[in-house]
């Protein structure tokens, strides 16, 4: 006789689709953040190096002074 129960579909292997990793947009954002952080650190280290060179040469007015509003 004919079996009227629903057939089970064969399982399709989804191992390559199941765990795909981060999306390209996420990777782009992470890359831009890393570049920005690297740039910020390079600027700060350069500034600190200039101040250290100034102090080591014996000067006393090396640090930039950010004065308030002058009236």
N, C-alpha and C positions, 0 to 999 in steps of 0.2 A: 504494500500500500504506500501511498504518498504521505510523506511526513509534512504536516502543515505548520510546524513550529518555525518561527523565524530563524533564518540562518545567521550565524555569526560571521561578521566580516573578518577576513584575515587581518591581523594586526600589521600595520605599516610601521616599519622602524622609523622612529623620529629622533633618534639619538643625535643627529646633527642639527635638528631644529629645536630640540628641547632646551639646550643650554647654549645660547648663542653669544652671550657676552653683552657688553655695553653697546648702546647705540652710537652711531657716528657723531650725533650731535653732542652726546655726553663726552665723548673723547675729545671733540673739538673744544668744548668749554674747559675741560681739564687742561688741555694743551695751552690754551690762551692764558688761563690762570697761572700755570707754571712759568710761562714766558714773562708775564707781568711781575710775578714775584721775583724771578731772577733779575729782571731789570731794576726793580726797586732795591734789591740787596746790593747790586753792583753800584748804584748811585750812592747809597748810604756808605758803603765801604770806601768808595773813592773820596767822599767828603771827610770821613774820619781819617783817612790816610793823609789828606792835605793838612788837617789840623795837627796831626802827630808830627808831620814833617816840619811844620811851622814851629811847634813847641820845641822840637829837638834842635832847631837852629838857634834857639835862644830868644826868640821873640816873646813878647808878653801879651800882645793884642791879637791873638790868633782866632779865637772863636768869634763867629759872626754874631753880632748883637742885633736882635730884632727889636728895635725901639718902638715904643707906642706912638700914638699920635702926637706930633709936635705942634704946639700952638704958639 
